[in-house]
Amino acid sequence: QVRLVESGGGLVQPGGSLRLSCAASGSIFSLYSVAWYRQAPGEQRELVARITTVDMTNYADSVKGRFTITRDNAKATVDLQMNNLKPEDTAVYYCNAYNVRTFRDYWGQGTPVTVSS
């Protein structure tokens, strides 16, 4: 089992940047494919970006070119660098970790991001 803790959310003006971090503990981090999801008020949770156990990445079309996901297995962290933020990026951002051996997945508690002037 893995425990996930997100950090780095907050209030930022349009065009600004934030860096979210997901810290994992309790398991072998390299066995997990990790993703960031977000959920805006009244909307369904959607995939933002994913990084696999072999560092392959994919992004939602809405964030391509603006967001970058990276992982550090030694530190057991996955970061999401968000640049050129837009009001439509406002949401609670959640970290998800999927164990490629046990096929179980885990969620963090979420960190809110608000993009507003």
DRENDO-1510 file (C-alpha; in Angstrom, 1 decimal, always signed):
<recs>
REC; n; res; u; v; w
REC; 1; GLN; +0.0; +0.0; +0.0 .
REC; 2; VAL; +1.2; +3.5; -0.7 .
REC; 3; ARG; +0.3; +6.8; +0.9 .
REC; 4; LEU; +0.2; +9.9; -1.3 .
REC; 5; VAL; +0.4; +13.5; -0.1 .
REC; 6; GLU; +0.0; +16.4; -2.6 .
REC; 7; SER; +1.3; +19.9; -2.1 .
REC; 8; GLY; +1.9; +23.1; -4.0 .
REC; 9; GLY; -1.6; +24.2; -4.8 .
REC; 10; GLY; -2.7; +27.8; -4.3 .
REC; 11; LEU; -4.0; +31.0; -5.9 .
REC; 12; VAL; -2.2; +32.3; -9.0 .
REC; 13; GLN; -3.0; +34.9; -11.6 .
REC; 14; PRO; -3.6; +33.9; -15.3 .
REC; 15; GLY; -0.3; +33.3; -17.0 .
REC; 16; GLY; +1.4; +32.4; -13.8 .
REC; 17; SER; +3.0; +29.1; -12.8 .
REC; 18; LEU; +2.7; +26.5; -10.0 .
REC; 19; ARG; +4.5; +23.3; -9.2 .
REC; 20; LEU; +2.6; +20.5; -7.6 .
REC; 21; SER; +4.3; +17.7; -5.9 .
REC; 22; CYS; +3.1; +14.3; -4.9 .
REC; 23; ALA; +5.1; +12.5; -2.2 .
REC; 24; ALA; +4.7; +8.8; -1.8 .
REC; 25; SER; +5.5; +6.5; +1.1 .
REC; 26; GLY; +4.9; +3.0; +2.2 .
REC; 27; SER; +5.8; +1.0; -0.9 .
REC; 28; ILE; +8.3; +0.6; -3.8 .
REC; 29; PHE; +7.6; +3.7; -5.7 .
REC; 30; SER; +9.2; +2.5; -9.0 .
REC; 31; LEU; +6.4; +0.0; -9.3 .
REC; 32; TYR; +3.8; +2.7; -9.7 .
REC; 33; SER; +2.5; +4.5; -12.7 .
REC; 34; VAL; +1.5; +7.9; -11.4 .
REC; 35; ALA; -1.0; +10.4; -12.7 .
REC; 36; TRP; -2.4; +13.8; -11.9 .
REC; 37; TYR; -6.1; +14.2; -12.2 .
REC; 38; ARG; -8.2; +17.3; -11.6 .
REC; 39; GLN; -11.8; +18.0; -10.7 .
REC; 40; ALA; -13.5; +21.3; -11.1 .
REC; 41; PRO; -16.7; +22.2; -9.3 .
REC; 42; GLY; -19.6; +20.4; -10.9 .
REC; 43; GLU; -17.4; +18.5; -13.3 .
REC; 44; GLN; -16.1; +15.0; -13.5 .
REC; 45; ARG; -12.6; +14.1; -12.5 .
REC; 46; GLU; -10.3; +14.2; -15.6 .
REC; 47; LEU; -6.8; +13.0; -16.3 .
REC; 48; VAL; -4.3; +15.8; -16.6 .
REC; 49; ALA; -1.0; +13.9; -17.1 .
REC; 50; ARG; +0.5; +10.5; -16.5 .
REC; 51; ILE; +4.1; +9.2; -16.2 .
REC; 52; THR; +4.7; +5.4; -16.3 .
REC; 53; THR; +7.2; +3.3; -14.6 .
REC; 54; VAL; +9.5; +3.7; -17.6 .
REC; 55; ASP; +9.0; +7.5; -17.8 .
REC; 56; MET; +6.7; +7.6; -20.7 .
REC; 57; THR; +4.3; +10.5; -20.4 .
REC; 58; ASN; +1.0; +11.6; -21.8 .
REC; 59; TYR; -1.1; +14.7; -21.3 .
REC; 60; ALA; -4.6; +15.9; -21.8 .
REC; 61; ASP; -4.9; +18.0; -24.9 .
REC; 62; SER; -5.9; +21.0; -22.9 .
REC; 63; VAL; -2.5; +21.1; -21.0 .
REC; 64; LYS; -0.1; +20.0; -23.7 .
REC; 65; GLY; +2.8; +22.4; -24.0 .
REC; 66; ARG; +2.0; +24.1; -20.7 .
REC; 67; PHE; +2.3; +21.3; -18.1 .
REC; 68; THR; +5.2; +18.9; -17.5 .
REC; 69; ILE; +5.1; +15.8; -15.3 .
REC; 70; THR; +8.3; +14.3; -13.9 .
REC; 71; ARG; +9.2; +11.7; -11.4 .
REC; 72; ASP; +12.1; +11.1; -9.0 .
REC; 73; ASN; +12.0; +7.5; -7.8 .
REC; 74; ALA; +14.8; +8.0; -5.3 .
REC; 75; LYS; +12.7; +10.7; -3.6 .
REC; 76; ALA; +9.4; +8.9; -4.4 .
REC; 77; THR; +7.9; +12.1; -5.8 .
REC; 78; VAL; +6.1; +13.1; -8.9 .
REC; 79; ASP; +5.9; +16.7; -9.8 .
REC; 80; LEU; +3.6; +18.6; -12.1 .
REC; 81; GLN; +5.0; +21.9; -13.4 .
REC; 82; MET; +2.2; +24.1; -14.6 .
REC; 83; ASN; +3.0; +27.1; -16.7 .
REC; 84; ASN; +0.8; +29.7; -18.5 .
REC; 85; LEU; -2.1; +28.8; -16.2 .
REC; 86; LYS; -5.6; +29.7; -17.3 .
REC; 87; PRO; -8.8; +30.2; -15.3 .
REC; 88; GLU; -10.1; +26.9; -16.7 .
REC; 89; ASP; -7.3; +25.1; -15.0 .
REC; 90; THR; -9.0; +25.9; -11.7 .
REC; 91; ALA; -9.7; +22.6; -9.9 .
REC; 92; VAL; -8.7; +20.3; -7.1 .
REC; 93; TYR; -5.7; +18.3; -8.3 .
REC; 94; TYR; -5.3; +14.7; -7.2 .
REC; 95; CYS; -2.4; +12.4; -7.4 .
REC; 96; ASN; -3.1; +8.8; -8.4 .
REC; 97; ALA; -0.7; +5.9; -8.2 .
REC; 98; TYR; -1.3; +2.6; -9.9 .
REC; 99; ASN; +0.7; -0.5; -8.9 .
REC; 100; VAL; +1.6; -2.4; -12.1 .
REC; 101; ARG; +2.0; -5.7; -10.3 .
REC; 102; THR; -1.0; -5.7; -7.9 .
REC; 103; PHE; -3.2; -3.6; -10.3 .
REC; 104; ARG; -4.4; -1.6; -7.3 .
REC; 105; ASP; -4.5; +2.2; -7.4 .
REC; 106; TYR; -4.4; +4.8; -4.7 .
REC; 107; TRP; -5.4; +8.5; -4.4 .
REC; 108; GLY; -4.1; +11.4; -2.5 .
REC; 109; GLN; -6.4; +13.9; -0.7 .
REC; 110; GLY; -6.0; +16.6; -3.3 .
REC; 111; THR; -4.6; +20.1; -3.5 .
REC; 112; PRO; -6.7; +23.1; -4.8 .
REC; 113; VAL; -5.5; +25.3; -7.6 .
REC; 114; THR; -7.3; +28.6; -8.3 .
REC; 115; VAL; -6.4; +30.7; -11.3 .
REC; 116; SER; -7.9; +34.1; -11.0 .
REC; 117; SER; -7.0; +37.8; -11.3 .
</recs>
